[in-house]
Amino acid sequence: MPAGKPGPSLTDAFLKTVRAREHLEALQEQLERFKETKPHRFHIERDIRADKYRIHVKLPNIPDRVWLIVGDFLTCLRASLDHLVWSLSALTQSYPRYTEFPILDVPNDKVLRHSTRGVPLEARHIIEQLQPYQGRDQVSVRSHFLWRLNKLCNIDKHRRVPIHSHVSIMNFPDFPKRFSHLVERDADNGIVSVPLRLERYMRVDPETSFNVIIGDSVEGIEMDLEVLVGVYRFVTNDVLPRFGRFFV
């Protein structure tokens, strides 16, 4: 290492997580602003023949900026892991090349060794222990935070912005619980129906909220903001600190 230049450390990796957190906070702020506009739109339908009172609910498109921020968050958080491996490799090499933090859903020793060459053996073992393929079945592999991070990041970088869907949640505070079995919900089309005689209990402007779903239906991955926060915390509070002792 050249004189006066600091040695390998976790600094760059953690700086990437700091930037990821800034994107996460910006994402939460953008969603709150959108919610404050009370974006849901309602259309009432009285179907006398079918004896149905229907409320059609529509949520306008969520601003594109929201989805773009998600991509920025994923990229920074994924990069923090690659920076970690590069710094670990720099402990034994002057300037490592072609390193990355492998995230595998099936064992592949060749890929693991190639992407972590120069990484101390003990640190490589920790990386191996963190692999999604350590899960006992396909469900646990696909629910692993690192698998989700890697899959979504690749979708965003190489295919498309990972827009999946949104779920609107409506609450009718005046509706008697004894009639709850008469409520029909068509989630796909945003329709809530009750018998006409119960119309008086259905506020035209019910309490509403929504949940943004990020992912790709073809790849079988879906996650909401809560899971996104969980991924961030796992990388920042669980993964990176495991390697601190190698830089002491």
KANORFEN-V567781 format. One record per residue. PHI is phi in radians with two decimals (none if undefined). OMEGA is omega in whole degrees, -180 to 180 (none if undefined). Layout:
phi->[PHI:PHI]
omega->[OMEGA:OMEGA]
//
This chain:
phi->[none:-0.99:-1.02:1.48:-1.67:-1.10:-1.34:-1.01:-2.74:-1.56:-0.99:-1.10:-1.07:-1.24:-1.08:-1.15:-1.25:-1.10:-1.16:-1.07:-1.12:-1.08:-1.16:-1.12:-1.15:-1.13:-1.10:-1.10:-1.15:-1.11:-1.18:-1.13:-1.08:-1.14:-1.11:-1.13:-1.36:0.83:-1.27:-1.11:-2.08:-2.14:-2.32:-1.70:-2.34:-1.92:-1.79:-1.15:-1.07:-1.57:0.97:-2.27:-1.91:-2.07:-2.00:-1.64:-2.03:-2.27:-1.91:-1.00:-0.97:-1.20:-0.90:-0.99:-1.00:-1.04:-1.20:-1.19:-1.13:-0.99:-1.08:-1.10:-1.08:-1.06:-1.10:-1.16:-1.20:-1.13:-1.13:-1.04:-1.25:-1.16:-1.11:-1.03:-1.13:-1.06:-1.16:-1.12:-1.18:-1.19:-1.20:-2.12:-2.23:-1.20:-2.68:-1.08:-2.34:1.09:-1.63:-2.90:-1.50:-1.24:-2.28:-2.13:-1.68:-2.37:-1.05:-2.68:-1.11:-1.11:-1.14:-1.03:-1.23:-1.14:-1.38:-2.09:-1.10:1.61:-1.27:-0.90:-0.97:-1.11:-1.17:-1.10:-1.12:-1.13:-1.04:-1.12:-1.15:-1.48:-1.18:-0.97:-1.15:-1.22:-1.11:-1.36:-2.71:-1.10:-1.13:-1.21:-1.11:-1.34:-1.65:-1.11:-1.02:-1.23:-1.09:-1.12:-1.05:-1.13:-1.11:-1.16:-1.12:-1.16:-1.08:-1.19:-1.32:-1.96:-2.19:-2.82:-1.14:-1.35:-1.36:-1.99:-2.98:-2.44:-2.06:-1.57:-2.07:-2.01:-2.24:-1.84:-1.11:-1.58:-1.41:-1.14:-1.12:-1.16:-1.84:-1.05:-1.26:-1.64:-1.41:-1.98:-2.15:-1.93:-1.11:-1.11:-1.87:1.14:-2.18:-2.05:-2.21:-2.46:-1.01:-0.97:-1.16:-1.76:-0.96:-1.11:-1.59:-1.80:-1.09:-1.16:-2.03:-1.23:-1.20:-2.30:-2.67:-2.59:-2.23:-1.47:-1.94:-1.85:2.66:-2.65:-1.15:-1.15:-1.44:1.23:-2.22:-2.45:-2.72:-1.74:-1.09:-1.08:-1.20:-1.03:-1.10:-1.07:-1.08:-1.05:-1.13:-1.11:-1.14:-1.33:-1.73:-2.02:-1.27:-1.02:-1.05:-1.12:-1.83:-1.03:-1.17:-1.35:-1.92:-1.37]
omega->[-179:-179:177:-180:-179:180:180:-180:177:-174:-177:-180:-179:176:177:178:176:178:177:179:178:177:-180:178:178:178:179:180:-180:179:178:178:179:179:-178:178:-175:-169:-177:176:-174:174:-177:178:175:-178:-176:-178:-179:-177:-179:170:-174:171:176:-177:179:175:179:180:176:-176:-180:-178:-180:-177:179:177:177:179:178:178:-178:-178:-179:-178:178:-180:180:179:177:177:177:-178:178:-180:177:179:-180:175:-177:-179:-177:178:-176:176:175:177:173:175:-179:174:-169:176:172:-179:177:-174:-180:179:-179:-178:-178:-176:-178:-178:-177:179:178:-174:-179:178:178:178:178:178:179:180:-178:-175:178:-177:176:178:-174:179:-176:-180:-179:177:-176:176:179:-177:-178:177:-179:179:-177:-178:-179:180:179:177:-178:-177:-168:-174:-175:174:-171:175:177:-177:172:-180:176:-179:-179:178:179:-171:-178:-174:-178:-179:-177:180:-174:-179:180:180:176:-179:174:-173:-177:-178:178:-178:173:-177:173:173:-176:-177:-179:-177:-174:-180:-174:176:178:179:-178:175:-176:171:178:-180:-180:178:-179:177:-177:-176:179:-180:178:180:177:175:178:-176:-180:178:178:176:178:177:180:-178:180:-180:-174:-173:-176:-175:-173:-179:180:-175:-177:-176:-180:-177:-180:none]
//
